[in-house]
Amino acid sequence: MGDVEEADVDWLWYGRLAKGKLTLLVGDGGDGKSNLLLDIAARITRLGARWPDGEETPDGGVILLTAEDGLADTIAPRLSVLGADKRKIHALTAVRAGKDARQLSLDTDIAALDTALRQTNSIAALVDPLSAYLGKTDSWKDADIRRVLSPLVAMAEARGVAIVGIMHLNKAAGVKTLHRVLGSVAFAAAARIVLGVARDDQDPERRYVVNVKENLSRKADALAYRLEEVCPKCKEPVTKRCAKCGRYSVPKLAWEEGEHQVDVEKLFAGPPQRPSHDTGGGGSSEKAVEFLKAQLANGPLLQRDLVEAGKELGISSDQLWRAKTDQGLAAKKSPQWQGRWAWYPPGKGPADYPDYRP
């Protein structure tokens, strides 16, 4: 270490996004993670822009990897209402191999991403969602995820760019937020910062952005925003369709002033669990039964996630298995999770969820 020259963290946004590092942006579906990612892109490309907390933004280009939203009818209009300089935002839609083109894979195409970042003078690569760009990598195997993410992080450090990847949360309630990140724990372990997006339980229209994990500085206080509907052409608030030009509205982040103190774990905890009345006998505890009913109310969950979530609440594996038997739950190898064991609601199995996306 005597030969190592000390350096400061190169912040893109102090306490929240750092150059040369991987940041995860996690949350439940529909809470505005993709809109937040585009707000970040827009601020980076607007000369003289500031972050919502007043910090200055560095000026540069952005590489955008988006697997779920259309560029013409979704991404471009949303960037317009955010005031982005779209000339500095480059959507990487495919990599070429001879005459063929395919979606970029972080498992095999780090060199291609590095080239794109260099050619566009980009200081950030935004990935929505990260799981869509893993190629054939098993997202539940720690060793596989570390093998893929290590070169990505090394490239980001060498290039001096921030990597921000969106990840969804599983439905497990009552466990630590980092344990709810869908897939291997290696995702959260590799990230130096994990930001979470969640709704205010007292005001569902308000979303909080909070530091779930921070390895580089103190945890920043929470910021809050709402989604308002704006005409992409006239840039005015509208409901559904603009009366002036006829364009349909698109969502835009409206940030609240100031920072907030929130309980991160409470924010992501999900519904509270009932207290246990287990007497230590051979039957299943009421707590375990109620836990499984709550967890499986909306569909199947991985066995490993249920066991881990149960342990967080003091429910043993034996209690879970007894409760499973008492409720007549099915444990099947699920095609939705590449053949892993999943537990299903009473009387249900994989065939009942052909379009289910965990």
KELUMBA-156386 format. One line per 5 residues: their letters; for each residue x, z, y of C-alpha. Coordinates in steps of 0.5 Angstrom, whole numbers, padded with zeros to 4 digits, m for minus. Each point is the difference from the previous one (the first is absolute). Layout:
N
a = X:Z:Y  ...
This chain:
358
mgdve = 0000:0000:0000  0006:0001:0005  0000:m0008:0000  m0007:m0001:0002  m0001:m0001:0007
eadvd = m0006:0004:0003  m0006:m0004:0002  m0007:0001:0003  m0007:m0002:m0003  m0002:m0007:0003
wlwyg = m0007:0002:0002  m0005:m0006:0000  m0005:0006:0002  0003:0007:0001  m0003:0004:m0006
rlakg = m0004:m0005:m0003  0004:m0007:m0001  0007:m0001:m0001  0005:m0006:m0001  0003:m0001:m0006
kltll = m0005:0005:m0004  m0006:m0001:m0004  m0006:0003:0003  m0007:0000:m0004  m0007:0000:0003
vgdgg = m0005:0003:m0005  m0007:0001:0001  m0007:m0001:m0003  m0003:m0007:0000  m0004:m0002:0006
dgksn = 0004:0005:0005  0004:m0005:0004  0007:0000:m0003  0000:m0008:0001  m0002:0001:0007
llldi = 0005:0005:0001  0005:m0005:m0003  m0002:m0005:0005  0000:0004:0006  0007:0002:m0002
aarit = 0002:m0007:0000  m0003:m0002:0006  0004:0006:0004  0006:m0002:m0003  m0001:m0007:0003
rlgar = m0002:0001:0007  0005:0001:0005  0000:0007:0003  m0005:0003:m0004  m0001:0007:m0002
wpdge = m0002:0004:m0006  m0006:0004:0000  0004:0006:0001  0003:m0003:0006  0007:m0002:m0003
etpdg = 0003:m0006:0002  m0001:m0006:m0006  0006:m0004:m0001  m0001:m0008:0001  0001:m0004:m0006
gvill = m0003:m0004:m0006  m0004:0002:m0006  m0001:m0003:m0007  m0007:0001:m0003  m0001:0000:m0007
taedg = m0008:0000:m0001  m0003:m0001:m0007  m0007:0002:0002  m0002:m0003:0007  m0001:m0007:0002
ladti = 0005:m0002:0005  m0005:m0005:0004  m0006:0004:0000  0002:0007:0000  0008:0001:0002
aprls = 0000:m0004:0006  m0006:0002:0003  0002:0007:m0001  0007:m0001:0003  m0003:m0004:0006
vlgad = m0005:0006:0002  0006:0005:0000  0004:m0005:0005  0006:m0001:m0005  0005:m0006:0001
krkih = m0002:m0004:m0006  0006:m0004:0000  0004:0006:m0002  m0004:0002:m0006  0002:m0004:m0006
altav = m0005:0000:m0006  0004:m0001:m0007  m0005:m0004:m0004  0005:m0002:m0006  0007:m0001:m0002
ragkd = 0002:m0007:m0003  0003:m0001:m0007  0002:m0008:0000  m0007:m0003:0001  m0004:0006:m0002
arqls = m0002:0005:0005  m0002:0007:m0002  m0002:0007:0003  0006:0004:0002  0002:0006:m0005
ldtdi = 0004:0006:0003  0003:0000:m0008  0003:m0007:0001  0000:m0003:0007  0004:0005:0004
aaldt = 0005:m0005:0002  m0006:m0004:0003  m0003:0005:0004  0007:0002:0003  0001:m0007:0002
alrqt = m0007:m0001:0003  0001:0007:0004  0007:m0003:0003  m0003:m0007:0001  m0006:0003:0004
nsiaa = 0004:0006:0004  m0005:0005:m0003  0001:0007:0000  m0006:0002:m0004  m0003:m0002:m0007
lvdpl = m0007:0002:m0001  m0003:m0001:m0007  m0007:0001:m0001  m0001:0002:m0006  0007:0002:m0003
saylg = m0003:0000:m0007  m0001:m0008:0001  0007:m0002:0001  0003:0004:m0006  0000:m0006:m0005
ktdsw = m0001:0002:m0007  0003:0007:0001  m0004:0005:m0003  m0002:0004:0006  m0001:0007:m0004
kdadi = 0007:0000:m0003  0005:0004:0005  0006:m0004:m0003  m0003:m0006:0002  m0002:0001:0007
rrvls = 0006:0003:0001  0004:m0006:m0002  m0005:m0004:0004  0000:0004:0007  0008:0002:0000
plvam = 0002:m0007:0001  m0005:m0001:0005  0002:0007:0004  0007:m0003:0000  m0002:m0006:0003
aearg = m0004:0003:0005  0006:0005:0002  0005:m0006:0000  m0004:m0004:0004  m0003:0006:0005
vaivg = m0007:m0002:m0001  m0006:0005:m0002  m0004:m0001:m0006  m0007:0002:0000  m0005:m0001:m0006
imhln = m0007:0002:m0001  m0002:0004:m0006  m0007:0002:m0002  m0002:0007:m0003  m0003:0002:m0006
kaagv = m0006:0004:0000  0003:0007:m0003  m0003:0005:0004  0004:0007:0001  0007:m0002:m0001
ktlhr = 0005:m0001:0005  0000:m0007:0004  0006:m0002:m0002  m0002:0000:m0007  m0006:m0004:0002
vlgsv = 0004:m0006:0001  m0002:m0005:m0005  0005:m0002:m0005  0007:0003:m0002  0002:0006:0004
afaaa = 0007:m0004:0002  m0004:m0004:0005  0000:0007:0004  0006:0002:m0002  0004:m0006:0003
arivl = m0004:0000:0007  0004:0004:0005  m0007:0000:0004  m0007:0000:m0003  m0006:0000:0005
gvard = m0007:0001:m0002  m0006:m0003:0003  m0007:0004:m0001  m0006:0001:0003  m0002:0007:0004
dqdpe = m0005:0003:m0004  m0004:0003:0006  0000:m0007:0003  0000:m0006:m0005  0002:m0005:0006
rryvv = 0006:0003:0001  0006:m0001:m0004  0007:0004:0000  0007:m0003:m0001  0004:0006:m0002
nvken = 0007:0001:m0003  m0001:0002:m0008  0007:0000:m0001  0006:0000:0005  0008:0000:m0002
lsrka = 0003:m0002:0006  m0003:0004:0006  m0005:0005:0001  m0007:m0002:m0002  m0004:m0003:0006
dalay = m0006:0002:0002  m0007:m0004:m0002  m0002:m0005:0004  m0008:m0003:0000  m0003:m0006:0001
rleev = m0007:m0004:m0001  m0001:m0007:m0002  m0004:m0004:0006  m0003:m0007:m0001  0003:m0005:0005
cpkck = m0001:m0007:0001  0007:m0004:m0002  m0001:m0005:0006  m0003:0004:0005  0003:0006:m0001
epvtk = m0006:0004:0001  m0004:0005:m0004  m0006:m0003:m0004  m0004:0002:m0005  0000:m0005:m0006
rcakc = 0000:m0007:0004  0003:m0001:0007  m0006:m0003:0005  0005:m0004:0004  0004:m0004:m0005
grysv = m0004:0001:m0006  0006:0003:m0004  m0001:0006:m0005  0003:0007:0002  0007:0002:m0004
pklaw = 0002:0008:0000  0005:0002:0005  0003:0007:0000  m0002:0005:0006  0005:0005:0000
eegeh = m0002:0007:0003  0005:0004:0005  0004:0005:m0002  0003:0003:m0007  m0004:0005:m0005
qvdve = 0002:0005:m0005  m0004:m0001:m0006  0001:0003:m0007  0002:m0006:m0004  m0001:0003:m0007
klfag = m0007:0002:0002  m0001:m0007:0003  0001:m0004:m0006  m0002:0006:m0005  m0007:m0004:m0002
ppqrp = m0006:0004:m0002  0001:0008:m0001  0000:0002:m0007  m0004:0006:m0003  0003:0006:m0002
shdtg = 0001:0001:m0007  m0004:0005:m0005  0005:m0001:m0006  0000:0006:m0004  0006:m0003:m0004
gggss = m0005:m0001:m0007  0001:m0007:m0004  m0006:m0003:0005  0002:m0005:0006  0000:0004:0006
ekave = m0005:m0001:0006  0005:m0002:0004  0003:m0006:m0004  m0007:m0002:m0002  m0002:m0001:0008
flkaq = 0007:m0003:0001  m0001:m0005:m0005  m0007:m0002:0003  0003:0000:0007  0006:m0005:m0002
langp = m0004:m0005:m0004  m0006:0000:0004  0002:m0007:0003  0004:m0003:m0006  0005:0001:m0005
llqrd = 0007:0003:0002  0007:0000:m0004  0001:0006:m0005  0006:0002:0003  m0003:0001:0007
lveag = m0005:0004:m0002  0005:0005:m0004  0004:0000:0006  m0006:0001:0005  m0002:0006:m0005
kelgi = 0006:0003:0000  0000:0001:0008  m0006:0003:m0001  0002:0005:m0006  m0004:m0004:m0005
ssdql = 0004:0000:m0007  0000:m0007:m0004  m0003:0004:m0005  m0006:0002:0004  0000:m0008:0003
wrakt = m0001:m0002:m0007  m0005:0005:m0002  m0004:m0002:0006  0001:m0008:m0002  m0003:0002:m0007
dqgla = m0006:0004:0003  m0002:m0006:0005  0001:m0005:m0005  0005:m0004:0004  0004:m0006:m0003
akksp = 0007:m0001:0000  0002:m0007:0000  0006:m0004:0001  m0002:m0004:0006  0002:m0007:0002
qwqgr = m0001:0002:0007  0006:0004:0000  0004:m0004:m0005  m0002:0003:m0006  0001:0007:0002
wawyp = m0005:0006:m0002  m0005:0001:0004  m0006:0004:0000  m0007:m0002:0001  m0007:0003:0003
pgkgp = m0005:0002:m0006  m0002:m0006:m0004  0005:m0005:0004  0006:m0004:m0002  0004:m0006:0002
adypd = m0005:m0005:m0001  m0005:0004:0005  0005:m0002:0005  0003:m0007:0000  0001:m0001:0007
yrp = 0003:0007:0002  0006:0001:0004  0003:0007:0000
